[in-house]
Amino acid sequence: MARRMIATLLTASVLVTACTPSPATRTQQTSVPPSKPAPVGLDVVTVTGGLEHGWDIGFLPDDQLLVTERRGRLRLLSSADEGAEMTTVRADFSDVYDVGEGGLMGIAIHPDFAETREFTTCQTHEEDGEPKDVRLVTWRLSEDGTRARKVKPLVTGLPINPSGRHSGCRPVVTKDGALLVGTGDSADPVVPQDKTSLGGKVLRVDPETGKGLDNNPFADSDNANTRRIITYGHRNIQGIAVQPGTDRIYVSEHGPDVDDEVNLIEFGRNYGWDPSQGGTVDSYDESVPMTDRERFPNAMRPAWTTGDMTEALCGATFLSGEQWGALDGTLAVVALKGAKLILLTIGKEGNAIGRTDPPELDDEYGRLRAARTGPDGALYITTTNGDDDKLLRVTPRT
């Protein structure tokens, strides 16, 4: 209990620090402000309530869903229909370090789940009551869906902050079977630019072995962590999405008090976050630009930014299918602080050229955490208010 109280105080302390005003010159990219209402109205249905900080959603081949809850609990939903039956999957999450922004987080269903019943979670890990790391863990779900058995730690050693701050951690499986993972920098000043650390990065690994793939940009490195990395210089990635038709990878991440970013991922690139100021300061200096092109002239510019404020961007996914009409191909990003859904139109060059905030999800359900596109083409969103949180299904109004 004492440890939890200390971690809570640490979390409060860093949040106050993160909100300290900083120079307006830090904003380097013109954001796309909200424009006219979305050309398609939305219908929002509550699939289920009764969740507690639902973090992520995994779709199973038999139309069932798995939902992770931050406290260290896994739920199985019988379907994506309104009023679906929800049961708790029995699994040993006793080592989950559920403090602050950490806990049981992202989930990725393995492509061969129908044969193996395997899936992987991101979770903060403790040993002997003390925070150890953030890790990826592979599980096997029983045939009846009532139990999950831990198969193995897939990737370990992602940095962790005792307060749980900047834990990341969002995974997605690509068409070629790679496991992509967006991670947080654990509020450690040297981590984002350190290519031997897995924090503040996008990782690309084999979902069976956890090793970096042979065509990763640093595959020739002597360091196993470096071989897993495809991009670095990130702050706290909370969403990751692959664009249908192009296979472009986008991530959404938290800025300090300005410049939440949506970034288009290019292998090997630096995204310019360096709170250590090139190793000249020991503290986590959040007055630096989110994308510091003065220090790193070749840093990748964001595809979109919130500009001189933050929304606390979280889950991200692409809307896809003819049923979405004019919204087909839109990047959907949900927000925690902003408590809204943001729809970004992505241009041919990969940058955002338009934005709408649908009124149906603008502060109507509170803080929004996960955004995933289901096999049926609908958008699925979890709320994260801490009390009777919901899984929502969003479809175009007919």
C-alpha positions as CSV (number, residue, x, y, z in Angstrom):
1,M,0.0,0.0,0.0
2,A,2.8,2.4,0.8
3,R,4.4,1.7,-2.5
4,R,1.1,2.5,-4.3
5,M,0.8,5.8,-2.4
6,I,4.3,6.8,-3.2
7,A,3.7,6.0,-6.9
8,T,0.5,8.0,-6.9
9,L,2.4,11.0,-5.5
10,L,5.1,10.6,-8.1
11,T,2.5,10.5,-10.8
12,A,0.8,13.7,-9.5
13,S,4.2,15.3,-9.3
14,V,5.2,14.5,-12.9
15,L,1.8,15.6,-14.2
16,V,2.2,19.0,-12.6
17,T,5.7,19.3,-14.2
18,A,4.3,18.2,-17.6
19,C,1.8,21.0,-17.5
20,T,4.4,23.8,-17.0
21,P,4.0,26.4,-19.8
22,S,6.8,26.5,-22.3
23,P,7.8,28.8,-25.1
24,A,5.4,29.1,-28.1
25,T,8.4,28.6,-30.4
26,R,8.3,24.9,-29.6
27,T,5.3,24.5,-32.0
28,Q,7.0,23.7,-35.3
29,Q,4.1,22.4,-37.4
30,T,0.8,24.0,-38.3
31,S,-2.0,21.8,-37.1
32,V,-5.2,21.2,-39.1
33,P,-8.0,22.7,-37.0
34,P,-11.5,21.2,-36.8
35,S,-13.5,22.0,-40.0
36,K,-17.1,21.3,-41.0
37,P,-19.0,18.4,-39.5
38,A,-18.1,14.9,-40.7
39,P,-20.0,14.2,-44.0
40,V,-21.4,11.0,-42.5
41,G,-23.3,10.9,-39.3
42,L,-22.4,8.2,-36.8
43,D,-24.4,5.7,-34.8
44,V,-22.9,4.7,-31.5
45,V,-24.0,1.5,-29.7
46,T,-22.8,0.3,-26.3
47,V,-21.7,-3.3,-26.7
48,T,-21.1,-3.6,-23.0
49,G,-20.5,-1.6,-19.8
50,G,-19.0,-2.7,-16.5
51,L,-15.4,-2.3,-17.6
52,E,-12.7,-0.6,-15.6
53,H,-10.2,1.3,-17.7
54,G,-10.6,-0.9,-20.8
55,W,-7.3,-0.5,-22.6
56,D,-7.4,-2.6,-25.8
57,I,-9.5,-4.9,-28.0
58,G,-8.6,-8.1,-29.8
59,F,-10.9,-9.7,-32.3
60,L,-11.0,-13.5,-32.4
61,P,-11.8,-15.5,-35.6
62,D,-15.1,-16.9,-34.0
63,D,-16.5,-13.3,-33.7
64,Q,-15.7,-13.1,-30.0
65,L,-13.6,-10.3,-28.5
66,L,-11.0,-10.0,-25.9
67,V,-10.7,-6.7,-23.9
68,T,-7.8,-5.9,-21.6
69,E,-8.4,-3.8,-18.4
70,R,-5.5,-1.8,-17.0
71,R,-5.9,-3.2,-13.5
72,G,-4.8,-6.6,-14.8
73,R,-8.0,-8.3,-16.0
74,L,-9.0,-9.9,-19.3
75,R,-12.6,-10.0,-20.5
76,L,-14.1,-12.2,-23.2
77,L,-17.2,-10.9,-25.0
78,S,-19.4,-13.4,-26.7
79,S,-19.9,-11.1,-29.7
80,A,-19.8,-7.5,-30.8
81,D,-23.5,-7.1,-30.5
82,E,-25.3,-4.9,-28.1
83,G,-25.8,-6.7,-24.8
84,A,-23.1,-9.3,-25.5
85,E,-22.3,-11.7,-22.7
86,M,-19.1,-10.7,-20.9
87,T,-17.0,-13.1,-18.8
88,T,-13.7,-12.8,-17.0
89,V,-10.9,-15.0,-18.3
90,R,-9.0,-16.7,-15.5
91,A,-5.3,-15.9,-16.0
92,D,-2.3,-15.1,-13.7
93,F,-1.8,-11.4,-13.9
94,S,-0.5,-11.2,-10.3
95,D,2.8,-9.7,-11.6
96,V,1.1,-6.8,-13.4
97,Y,2.3,-3.5,-11.9
98,D,-0.9,-1.5,-12.1
99,V,0.2,2.0,-11.2
100,G,-0.5,5.2,-13.0
101,E,-0.3,4.8,-16.7
102,G,0.9,1.2,-16.4
103,G,-0.9,-2.1,-16.0
104,L,-2.3,-4.6,-18.5
105,M,-2.3,-2.6,-21.7
106,G,-2.2,-3.5,-25.4
107,I,-3.2,-6.8,-27.0
108,A,-2.4,-8.4,-30.4
109,I,-4.1,-11.6,-31.6
110,H,-1.6,-13.8,-33.4
111,P,-2.4,-14.5,-37.1
112,D,-2.5,-18.2,-36.5
113,F,-4.8,-17.9,-33.5
114,A,-7.3,-20.4,-35.0
115,E,-4.6,-23.1,-34.7
116,T,-2.5,-21.9,-31.7
117,R,-5.0,-19.9,-29.6
118,E,-2.2,-17.5,-28.9
119,F,-2.2,-13.8,-28.3
120,T,0.3,-11.3,-26.9
121,T,-0.2,-8.5,-24.3
122,C,1.8,-5.5,-23.3
123,Q,2.1,-5.2,-19.5
124,T,4.1,-3.5,-16.8
125,H,5.8,-6.2,-14.7
126,E,6.8,-6.3,-11.1
127,E,8.9,-8.7,-9.1
128,D,8.8,-8.9,-5.3
129,G,6.5,-6.0,-5.3
130,E,8.9,-3.7,-7.2
131,P,8.6,-2.5,-10.8
132,K,10.9,-4.5,-13.1
133,D,10.1,-3.6,-16.7
134,V,7.4,-3.3,-19.4
135,R,7.2,-6.5,-21.4
136,L,5.4,-8.4,-24.1
137,V,3.9,-11.7,-22.9
138,T,2.4,-14.4,-25.1
139,W,-0.6,-16.3,-23.8
140,R,-2.8,-19.3,-24.9
141,L,-6.5,-19.1,-24.6
142,S,-8.3,-22.3,-23.6
143,E,-10.8,-23.8,-26.2
144,D,-13.8,-22.7,-24.1
145,G,-12.4,-19.2,-23.5
146,T,-12.5,-19.4,-19.7
147,R,-8.7,-19.5,-19.0
148,A,-5.5,-18.2,-20.5
149,R,-2.1,-19.8,-19.8
150,K,1.1,-17.8,-19.9
151,V,3.3,-19.3,-22.7
152,K,6.4,-17.1,-22.4
153,P,7.7,-13.6,-22.0
154,L,8.2,-12.6,-25.7
155,V,10.2,-9.3,-25.2
156,T,11.4,-8.1,-21.9
157,G,13.4,-5.1,-20.6
158,L,11.3,-2.2,-21.9
159,P,12.0,0.6,-19.4
160,I,9.6,1.3,-16.6
161,N,9.0,4.4,-14.4
162,P,8.0,3.6,-10.7
163,S,5.0,6.0,-11.2
164,G,3.9,4.1,-14.3
165,R,4.5,7.2,-16.4
166,H,4.9,6.8,-20.2
167,S,4.6,3.0,-20.2
168,G,3.3,2.9,-23.8
169,C,2.3,0.3,-25.1
170,R,0.3,-0.5,-28.2
171,P,0.9,-3.5,-30.5
172,V,-0.5,-4.4,-34.0
173,V,0.1,-7.3,-36.4
174,T,0.8,-6.4,-40.0
175,K,-0.2,-8.3,-43.1
176,D,3.2,-9.8,-43.4
177,G,3.0,-11.2,-39.9
178,A,5.3,-8.7,-38.2
179,L,4.4,-7.5,-34.7
180,L,4.7,-3.7,-34.4
181,V,4.9,-2.2,-30.9
182,G,4.8,1.5,-30.0
183,T,6.5,2.2,-26.7
184,G,6.9,5.0,-24.1
185,D,10.1,6.6,-22.9
186,S,9.3,6.0,-19.2
187,A,10.0,9.7,-18.6
188,D,13.8,9.0,-18.7
189,P,15.7,11.8,-20.5
190,V,18.2,9.5,-22.3
191,V,15.9,6.7,-23.4
192,P,14.3,8.2,-26.6
193,Q,17.6,8.7,-28.4
194,D,19.3,5.6,-27.0
195,K,19.1,2.8,-29.6
196,T,20.0,0.2,-27.1
197,S,16.9,1.0,-25.1
198,L,13.4,-0.2,-26.2
199,G,11.7,2.9,-24.8
200,G,10.4,5.7,-27.0
201,K,10.5,3.5,-30.1
202,V,8.6,1.6,-32.7
203,L,9.6,-2.0,-32.5
204,R,9.2,-4.6,-35.3
205,V,9.6,-8.2,-34.1
206,D,8.8,-11.8,-34.9
207,P,5.6,-12.7,-32.9
208,E,6.9,-16.2,-32.3
209,T,10.5,-15.4,-31.1
210,G,10.4,-11.7,-30.2
211,K,13.6,-11.1,-32.2
212,G,14.0,-8.2,-34.5
213,L,13.3,-9.0,-38.2
214,D,16.1,-9.4,-40.7
215,N,14.9,-6.4,-42.8
216,N,14.7,-4.0,-39.9
217,P,16.9,-0.9,-40.4
218,F,19.4,-1.8,-37.7
219,A,19.4,-5.6,-38.3
220,D,23.2,-5.7,-38.5
221,S,23.7,-4.3,-35.0
222,D,25.4,-6.3,-32.3
223,N,22.7,-5.3,-29.8
224,A,19.5,-7.4,-29.8
225,N,17.4,-4.4,-28.7
226,T,18.7,-2.2,-31.5
227,R,17.8,-5.0,-34.0
228,R,14.2,-4.7,-32.9
229,I,13.9,-1.0,-33.5
230,I,12.6,0.6,-36.7
231,T,12.2,4.2,-35.4
232,Y,13.4,6.2,-32.3
233,G,13.0,9.6,-30.7
234,H,9.4,9.1,-29.6
235,R,7.9,10.3,-26.3
236,N,4.9,8.1,-25.5
237,I,3.2,6.2,-28.3
238,Q,-0.4,5.3,-27.5
239,G,-1.8,4.3,-30.9
240,I,-0.5,2.5,-34.0
241,A,-2.3,1.9,-37.3
242,V,-1.6,0.5,-40.7
243,Q,-3.2,2.2,-43.7
244,P,-5.1,-0.2,-46.0
245,G,-3.9,-0.1,-49.5
246,T,-0.5,1.4,-48.8
247,D,0.7,-0.4,-45.7
248,R,1.9,2.9,-44.3
249,I,2.3,2.8,-40.5
250,Y,1.1,5.7,-38.4
251,V,1.5,6.3,-34.7
252,S,-0.2,8.7,-32.3
253,E,1.7,10.0,-29.3
254,H,1.5,12.4,-26.4
255,G,3.2,15.7,-26.5
256,P,4.2,17.5,-23.3
257,D,1.9,20.6,-23.1
258,V,1.8,21.2,-26.8
259,D,2.1,19.1,-30.0
260,D,0.5,15.8,-29.6
261,E,1.6,14.1,-32.8
262,V,0.5,11.7,-35.5
263,N,3.6,10.4,-37.2
264,L,4.1,8.5,-40.4
265,I,6.7,5.9,-39.8
266,E,9.7,5.6,-42.0
267,F,12.2,2.9,-41.2
268,G,15.4,4.1,-39.5
269,R,14.2,7.6,-38.9
270,N,14.7,9.8,-35.8
271,Y,11.5,11.6,-34.6
272,G,13.3,14.2,-32.7
273,W,12.3,13.9,-29.0
274,D,15.3,14.5,-26.7
275,P,14.5,15.7,-23.2
276,S,18.2,15.2,-22.3
277,Q,19.2,18.0,-24.7
278,G,21.9,15.8,-26.3
279,G,22.9,14.4,-22.9
280,T,23.7,17.8,-21.4
281,V,21.0,17.7,-18.7
282,D,20.1,14.9,-16.3
283,S,16.5,16.0,-15.8
284,Y,13.6,15.2,-18.0
285,D,13.4,18.6,-19.8
286,E,10.0,19.0,-21.4
287,S,10.7,22.5,-22.7
288,V,12.4,21.0,-25.8
289,P,10.4,20.7,-29.0
290,M,8.5,17.5,-29.6
291,T,10.3,17.2,-32.9
292,D,13.6,19.0,-32.4
293,R,14.8,19.8,-35.9
294,E,17.3,22.3,-34.6
295,R,19.2,19.6,-32.8
296,F,18.3,16.9,-35.4
297,P,17.9,18.6,-38.8
298,N,16.9,15.3,-40.4
299,A,14.2,14.4,-37.8
300,M,11.0,13.3,-39.4
301,R,8.3,16.0,-39.3
302,P,4.9,14.9,-37.9
303,A,2.0,14.1,-40.3
304,W,-0.2,16.1,-38.0
305,T,0.1,17.9,-34.6
306,T,-2.4,19.5,-32.2
307,G,-0.2,22.6,-32.2
308,D,-0.3,24.9,-29.1
309,M,-2.4,22.5,-27.0
310,T,-2.8,18.8,-26.3
311,E,-5.7,16.4,-26.6
312,A,-3.8,13.4,-25.1
313,L,-4.1,11.3,-28.3
314,C,-4.6,7.6,-27.7
315,G,-5.7,4.7,-29.9
316,A,-5.6,5.0,-33.7
317,T,-7.1,3.0,-36.6
318,F,-8.2,3.5,-40.2
319,L,-11.8,3.4,-41.2
320,S,-12.1,1.2,-44.2
321,G,-14.9,0.0,-46.4
322,E,-17.6,1.3,-48.8
323,Q,-20.0,1.5,-45.9
324,W,-18.1,4.5,-44.6
325,G,-18.8,6.6,-47.8
326,A,-16.8,9.8,-47.6
327,L,-15.0,8.7,-44.5
328,D,-13.5,5.6,-46.1
329,G,-9.7,5.8,-45.6
330,T,-9.9,8.3,-42.7
331,L,-7.5,7.9,-39.8
332,A,-9.5,7.8,-36.6
333,V,-7.7,8.8,-33.4
334,V,-9.3,9.0,-30.0
335,A,-8.3,11.3,-27.1
336,L,-8.1,11.0,-23.4
337,K,-8.0,14.6,-22.2
338,G,-9.9,15.8,-25.3
339,A,-12.6,13.1,-24.7
340,K,-13.3,13.0,-28.4
341,L,-12.9,11.2,-31.7
342,I,-10.7,13.0,-34.3
343,L,-11.0,12.0,-37.9
344,L,-8.0,12.9,-40.1
345,T,-8.0,12.9,-43.9
346,I,-4.7,11.7,-45.1
347,G,-3.3,13.1,-48.4
348,K,-1.4,11.3,-51.1
349,E,1.9,12.4,-49.5
350,G,1.0,11.0,-46.2
351,N,0.2,14.2,-44.2
352,A,-3.2,15.1,-42.7
353,I,-5.0,17.6,-45.0
354,G,-8.4,17.7,-43.2
355,R,-9.9,17.1,-39.7
356,T,-13.3,16.7,-38.3
357,D,-14.5,16.0,-34.7
358,P,-17.8,14.1,-34.9
359,P,-20.3,15.5,-32.4
360,E,-21.6,12.0,-31.5
361,L,-18.3,11.3,-29.6
362,D,-17.3,14.8,-28.6
363,D,-17.3,14.7,-24.8
364,E,-20.3,12.4,-24.8
365,Y,-18.5,9.4,-23.3
366,G,-15.6,10.9,-21.4
367,R,-12.0,9.7,-21.9
368,L,-11.5,7.4,-24.9
369,R,-8.7,4.8,-24.9
370,A,-8.7,2.2,-27.6
371,A,-9.7,2.5,-31.3
372,R,-9.7,-0.6,-33.4
373,T,-11.4,-1.5,-36.6
374,G,-13.3,-4.8,-36.4
375,P,-13.6,-7.6,-39.0
376,D,-17.1,-6.2,-39.7
377,G,-15.6,-2.8,-40.6
378,A,-17.1,-1.0,-37.6
379,L,-15.0,1.2,-35.3
380,Y,-14.7,-0.1,-31.7
381,I,-13.7,2.2,-28.9
382,T,-13.2,1.8,-25.2
383,T,-13.8,4.4,-22.5
384,T,-11.4,4.9,-19.6
385,N,-13.1,6.9,-16.9
386,G,-12.6,4.3,-14.2
387,D,-16.3,3.6,-13.4
388,D,-18.6,1.5,-15.6
389,D,-16.4,2.0,-18.7
390,K,-17.8,0.9,-22.0
391,L,-17.0,-0.8,-25.2
392,L,-18.6,1.2,-28.0
393,R,-19.4,0.2,-31.6
394,V,-19.4,3.0,-34.1
395,T,-20.9,2.7,-37.6
396,P,-22.0,5.2,-40.3
397,R,-25.6,6.3,-39.9
398,T,-27.9,4.6,-42.4
